[in-house]
Amino acid sequence: MKTFFVTILTAATFSTFALMAYGAQLDVLESPHTDEISWIDIDGDNNADALTDGILILRSMFGIDSTALVSGALSTGATYSDPSDITYRISLLGDRLDIDGDGQIDALTDGLLILRYLFGLTGFSLTDSAITPCVVDCEDRRSSAEIESYLEALSTREPLKINAISDTMRININGLDVLTLETNRLTSLTYSIGGEDANYFLFNSSGKLTFKEPHNFKLKKLIDFL
């Protein structure tokens, strides 16, 4: 969960109401979602591991499915354990599993590279006998160094990022819109707002924060979320 604080200043047409300040605690909670996967955490335990995710990917590349796919290859903290869910999540990675960039996804090259990397092998030990010689159309082939960098990115989940928000924001005195949060995730996020005055606001599933109705600052000059 990512929590941050925003202080909002109202830009009023009357100086009496100008710069009325209040603080907001906004929480963004990320939950697992089967329709988007950005890294090789196949079982959804928030960790890329050789004995679980690496084995699952390798077995899948060998055509193994059903119970045999997942048997003994799931972590105790796995979010996904059903073979169909595991197969689906691997399929979502698509061409990203073409580790060496030769245009094919192969267990004895790409699968082996993934497994070795997750076991901590780097350099020559990572790529030895796991890269086939390139004869034609080699412009997309990755070098050994590029393969290692590619695997590093594929086995690490990019942290949740929120669009830059100024510590102080201004809204119109009769306006409804306060702010909209933008993130680097395709997954569904849960947004919440806390404090005794939270009922003045709506925080929708797209991360947009608005007043429920134009706020009367004559009656309520200080709004407290904390």
C-alpha positions in Angstrom: 0.0 0.0 0.0 1.2 3.5 -0.9 0.2 6.4 1.4 0.9 10.0 0.8 -0.4 13.4 2.0 -1.7 16.3 0.0 -2.5 19.8 1.2 -5.1 21.5 -0.9 -5.6 25.3 -1.0 -8.9 26.7 -2.3 -8.6 29.6 -4.7 -11.6 31.7 -3.6 -13.1 34.7 -5.3 -13.5 36.3 -1.9 -10.3 36.9 0.1 -12.1 35.8 3.2 -12.1 32.2 1.9 -8.8 32.2 0.0 -6.2 29.7 0.9 -8.3 27.6 3.3 -6.0 24.6 3.9 -6.8 21.0 4.7 -4.8 17.8 4.6 -5.7 14.6 2.9 -4.4 11.1 3.6 -4.9 9.1 0.4 -4.2 5.4 0.3 -3.6 3.3 -2.8 -3.7 -0.5 -2.4 -2.5 -2.8 -5.1 -4.0 -6.3 -5.3 -3.2 -9.3 -7.5 -4.9 -9.4 -10.9 -4.8 -12.3 -13.4 -5.1 -10.0 -16.5 -1.8 -8.3 -16.2 1.7 -9.6 -15.4 4.9 -7.6 -15.8 7.5 -10.0 -14.4 8.1 -13.7 -13.9 6.4 -14.1 -10.5 4.1 -16.8 -11.9 2.5 -18.1 -8.7 1.9 -14.6 -7.4 3.9 -14.8 -4.1 5.6 -11.5 -4.9 8.9 -13.2 -5.5 10.7 -14.6 -8.6 12.1 -17.9 -7.5 13.9 -20.7 -9.4 12.3 -23.6 -7.6 8.8 -22.3 -8.2 8.5 -19.7 -11.0 11.5 -21.0 -12.9 10.3 -24.6 -12.8 6.7 -23.6 -13.7 8.0 -21.7 -16.8 10.4 -24.5 -17.8 7.7 -27.2 -17.5 5.3 -25.1 -19.5 7.8 -24.7 -22.3 8.2 -28.5 -22.4 4.4 -28.8 -22.8 3.6 -30.0 -19.4 0.2 -29.0 -18.1 -2.5 -29.9 -15.6 -1.5 -31.2 -12.2 2.0 -32.1 -13.4 2.7 -28.5 -14.1 2.3 -27.3 -10.6 3.2 -30.4 -8.5 5.8 -29.4 -6.0 6.5 -26.1 -7.7 4.3 -23.6 -5.8 5.4 -21.6 -2.8 3.6 -21.6 0.5 2.6 -18.0 -0.2 1.3 -18.6 -3.8 -1.7 -16.5 -4.8 -2.3 -18.7 -7.9 -2.2 -22.5 -7.6 -4.7 -23.8 -10.1 -2.9 -25.2 -13.2 -5.2 -23.2 -15.5 -4.4 -19.9 -13.7 -0.7 -20.7 -13.9 -0.9 -21.5 -17.6 -2.8 -18.3 -18.2 -0.3 -16.2 -16.4 2.6 -17.7 -18.3 0.8 -17.1 -21.6 0.3 -13.4 -20.6 4.1 -13.0 -20.8 4.0 -13.9 -24.4 7.1 -13.0 -26.5 8.8 -11.6 -23.4 9.8 -15.2 -22.7 12.0 -15.1 -25.8 15.0 -14.4 -23.7 17.7 -14.6 -26.3 15.7 -12.7 -28.9 15.9 -15.3 -31.6 12.1 -15.1 -32.4 11.3 -18.5 -30.7 10.4 -19.6 -27.2 12.3 -22.7 -26.4 12.8 -24.7 -23.2 16.4 -25.6 -23.8 17.5 -22.0 -24.4 15.0 -19.4 -23.0 13.7 -21.7 -20.2 17.2 -22.7 -19.2 18.4 -19.1 -19.2 15.5 -18.1 -16.9 16.1 -21.0 -14.5 19.9 -20.4 -14.3 19.4 -16.7 -13.7 16.9 -17.3 -10.9 19.5 -19.7 -9.4 21.9 -16.8 -9.3 24.1 -17.6 -12.3 25.6 -14.8 -14.3 28.2 -14.1 -17.0 29.5 -17.2 -18.9 27.8 -19.6 -16.5 24.4 -18.1 -17.4 24.7 -18.4 -21.2 27.1 -21.4 -21.7 25.5 -23.8 -24.2 22.1 -22.0 -23.8 22.4 -19.8 -26.8 22.1 -21.2 -30.3 24.3 -19.9 -33.0 22.7 -17.2 -35.2 22.9 -17.7 -38.9 20.4 -15.2 -40.4 18.2 -12.3 -39.1 20.5 -11.7 -36.2 19.7 -8.0 -35.6 17.3 -8.8 -32.7 19.5 -11.3 -31.0 20.7 -10.3 -27.6 24.3 -10.5 -26.5 25.2 -12.3 -23.3 25.3 -8.9 -21.5 22.0 -7.9 -22.9 20.4 -11.3 -21.9 21.6 -10.7 -18.3 20.1 -7.2 -18.2 16.9 -8.4 -19.8 16.5 -11.2 -17.2 17.2 -8.7 -14.4 14.3 -6.5 -15.6 12.0 -9.5 -16.2 12.6 -10.9 -12.7 12.1 -7.6 -10.9 8.8 -5.9 -10.4 8.8 -2.2 -11.0 7.6 -0.4 -7.8 4.2 1.2 -7.9 4.6 4.8 -9.0 2.2 7.6 -8.6 2.2 10.6 -10.9 4.0 13.6 -9.3 1.7 15.6 -7.1 2.6 19.0 -5.7 2.6 19.3 -2.0 0.2 22.2 -2.4 -2.6 22.2 -5.0 -5.2 24.8 -5.8 -8.8 24.2 -6.7 -11.7 26.6 -7.6 -13.9 27.6 -4.7 -17.0 26.1 -6.5 -15.1 23.3 -8.3 -15.6 19.6 -7.8 -12.4 18.2 -9.1 -9.5 17.9 -6.7 -7.0 15.6 -8.3 -6.6 12.4 -10.3 -3.9 9.8 -9.5 -2.1 8.2 -12.4 0.1 5.1 -11.9 2.3 2.8 -13.9 0.0 -0.2 -13.3 -2.5 -1.9 -15.6 -3.9 -3.7 -12.6 -6.9 -2.6 -10.6 -6.0 -0.5 -7.6 -8.0 0.2 -4.5 -8.2 3.9 -3.5 -9.3 5.0 -0.1 -9.5 8.3 1.8 -9.6 8.6 5.6 -10.4 11.2 8.3 -13.5 12.6 9.9 -14.3 14.8 6.8 -13.9 12.0 4.2 -17.6 12.0 3.6 -17.3 15.3 1.7 -15.4 13.5 -1.1 -15.7 10.8 -3.6 -12.6 8.7 -4.6 -13.5 6.6 -7.6 -11.9 3.4 -8.9 -9.9 5.4 -11.5 -8.1 7.4 -8.7 -10.1 10.6 -9.2 -10.8 12.6 -6.1 -13.7 15.0 -6.2 -16.0 16.9 -3.8 -19.5 15.2 -3.7 -20.9 18.7 -4.3 -19.6 22.2 -4.4 -18.3 22.9 -0.9 -19.7 25.8 1.2 -16.6 27.2 2.8 -18.7 29.7 4.7 -20.1 26.9 6.8 -17.0 24.6 6.8 -13.7 26.4 6.5 -11.4 23.7 7.7 -11.6 20.1 6.4 -9.7 17.4 8.2 -8.8 14.0 6.8 -6.1 13.0 9.3 
